[in-house]
Amino acid sequence: MAYLGNAPARSFISFERQVFTIVNSQTAYTLSHSVTNENDIRLVINNIVQEPGSGKAYTASGTTLTLSAALTNGTDEMYCVFLGRATATNAPSAGSVGTSQLAADAVTSAKIADDAISDEHLDPTVITGQAAETSIATDDLILLSDTSASGALKKMTRANFVSGLGSVAGEFAFRVTKSGAQTISSGTTTVITFDTETFDIGSGFASNKFTVPSGKDGVYFFHFLVITNENIGGDKFQASIRVNGSGVSFTANSGGSGSYRAGNTLSALANLSAGDYVDCDVFQQHGTVTISGGSFCTFQGFRIS
């Protein structure tokens, strides 16, 4: 009879047979080939074909054959036949699987070992190729690399990031004046009272002085201008910028002739710590003198670094 299609490779296929050595009191035996379940084999005990299945004569899975009752060595005999030659599942040889054999997205993170991906396998343009952000939203997350040996990535919110940077330009700046005149007695050092804030960025000025907030140590710049309402002639008139009650910079003016009023202007740089305070005072030896208000008496400063 003619045969359509490709000729079969074999006319007859013999089924593989495995003979077992009986072990007393043992119900589990090892198959020479892996099977899906007990229906892949025919088990024969003492020349009687056994019924497969749970609650029957035997079950099988993988290479494990489990009997429902133990046999006796020397009395009982047992063998099995692998049906359809479903004898094993062969693993691919090393290096035989290529890209074309893998489905898209088949490799998940569960199959990638920790620290297994080096920088040579990363595309640097993933970051460098992106447009630089010009603003940060409140709920944006920022990634940082830990400086420890682990090099772990950490995340920060915008609020964490800004507070962690420390002081920035313009964080602390103030300018204050007097709304009216202030009387200065002769021969005494008098602290100048400032009751009008032109601006106070950072809210560091209060009660006639600037106080360094916690965590804001650094170098600060200050400027003080003071002018009297009187001409004090050659008498001493001194102004000071003080840190914690001690002058860090001062100038002295002996007054002027004619109708010119006495005045001093001075600046100071100070390296300050949290809790340090800065204020201004004057000293004069002319008699009773009044300090002009408004723009004739100003105190201002800002944080440099």
Secondary structure, 3 states (H helix, E strand, C coil): CCCCCCCCCCCCCCCEEEEECCCCCCCEEEEEEEECCHHHEEEEECCEECCECCCCCEEEEEEEEEECCCCCCCCCCEEEEEHHHCCCCCCCCCCCCCHHHCCCCCCCHHHCCCCCCCHHHCCCHHHHCCCCCCCCCCCCEEEEECCCCCCCEEEEEHHHHHHHCCCCCCCCEEEEEECCCEEECCCCEEECCCCEEEEEECCCEECCEEECCCCCCEEEEEEEEEEECCCCCCCCEEEEEEECCEEEEEEEECCCCCCCCCEEEEEEEEEECCCCEEEEEEEECCCCEEECCEEEEEEEEEECC
